[in-house]
Amino acid sequence: MACLARSCIMDSNILQSIIDFTKHRDLDSLEYSLVATLAEIAPVSEVVIFKTLDRNSNTNNNIEQILHLLVTSDESRKPNYQWTDKPQLVKTDDLLTKCIQNGEPVTEKLENGLYKILLPISSENTPIGSISIIGSKKILSTLPIIDGF
């Protein structure tokens, strides 16, 4: 049975809408899974995913924090996970800008003795964001495993 042109277009629009919604939900699930896995395999205290809002503009003031995990521990050394998934614009620093613009990992020792690793996120060979991982010095030894993600 042939469909009417108007009906086919409407069905196509509904189908595309469902595909877009599913793709967005799958990406969100993937981001959560990635961050949770990093927290399980590496001694992290914080993991953040940043994305650029517009690939064509300057990186400064064009970065959104889309997912943040803070890992703390109580007296029994049991980890507590605090998730923040409300997207928010963030002011970029030189390290984040360098990672995204150059598309290369960047590592820095912080004043509190922890280490910060920024890994670029790319799409079609173009950096579109970064994963920031903060942890003890032990995190450096897990870098080859993390970089495999």
N, C-alpha and C positions, 0 to 999 in steps of 0.2 A: 504494500500500500504506500503510495507516494505521499509525502507530507507537503503541506502548503508552504510556500516560501516564508511567510510570516511566522508560522509555527516552527519551522526548522531553525530560523534565526533565534527565536525565543528559546528553544530547546538548547541550541548551541551556546547562548549566553548563560543559561542556567548551568550547563555542564562546565563551562569555563570558570564560572564563579565557584563552583564546587572544587574544581581542580586547584584554583588559586588559594582557596581557603585551606584545603588539605595540605598543599605544598607549604603554606605558612606554618601550619600546626606541626608538620613534620620537621621543619627547620627549627622551630622552638624546642621540640622534643630532642632533637639532635644536639642543640646547644646545651640544654640541661644535662644530657647524658655525657657530653664531652667534659663539662666542668665537674660533674660528680665523679667521673672516672679519674680525672686528674687529681682530685682530692683523695681518692683511694690509693693511687699508686705512687704519689709523691708527697713529701712532707711539706704541704702547703699551709699557709695561714690565710691566704687570700687569693682568689681567682676572679678576674674581671674580663668580660668580653666587651670590646669597643668596636663600633662600626662607623664608617664615614657616612654622612647623610647625602653628600653629593660628590661623586667621583671626580667631577670636573673643576671643583673649586679648591681653594687653598685649604689645607688640613686644619689650620688653626680655627677654633670655634666652630668646627664642622664635624665634631665627634660626639657620638651618643654612646653612653654606657647602657648596654641593654641587659646585662646579667652580672650580678655580683654575688660571690660567695665568700663569707667570712667564717673561718674555722677557728674556734677557740676550744679550750678544754677546761673541765672543772677539776676539783680536787682529786678525783679518781682517775684523771688523765683521759677520761672519756671525751671524744670530740663532740662539740656542739656546732651545728651547721646553721648559719643565718643567711637566708637567701633574700636578695632584692632583685626583683625582675621588672621594676617600673622604669621604662626608658627615660633617661634624662641627659640633657646636654652637659658636657663637661669641658672645662678649660684644659687644653692640652699642655703638656710640658715638652721640653726638647726631646726627651727620650722617646715618648710616644710618637711625636711628629717624625723623628728620624726613622723609627721602625716602619711606619706606614709609608712614608715617602720613598724610602730605599728598598722596602720589601725584604728586609733582612732582620734576623734576631738581634736583640740588644740586651746586654746584661749590665746591672749596676749593683754595687754594694750600698745599702742604705745606711743612714746614720745610726739606726738602732741595731745594726749587726746582721739584719736580714738581707736577703738577696732578691732582686727584682729581675725577672726575665720577661721580655716582651717578644712575642712571636707574631709575625704578620699573618693575616688571614687574606687569602687571595681568591679572586674569581676571574677566570679567563686570563690568568697570568697578570692580573692587576691587583695590587694591594687595596683591600676595601675595609680593613680593620685590623685589630690586634687582640691577642689574648695576653693579659698581664698575669703573671704568676709570682707571688711573693712567698718566700719560705726561708728556712735555715740554710746554711751552707750545703747541707746534704742534697738540697734540690739541684745543685749543679751536677751531681753525679747521675741524676735521673734525666738530664737534658736530652741525651740520645733517644730515650724512650718517649719523652714528651714530644720531641721534634718529629717522631714518627706519626703522630696524630695528624 
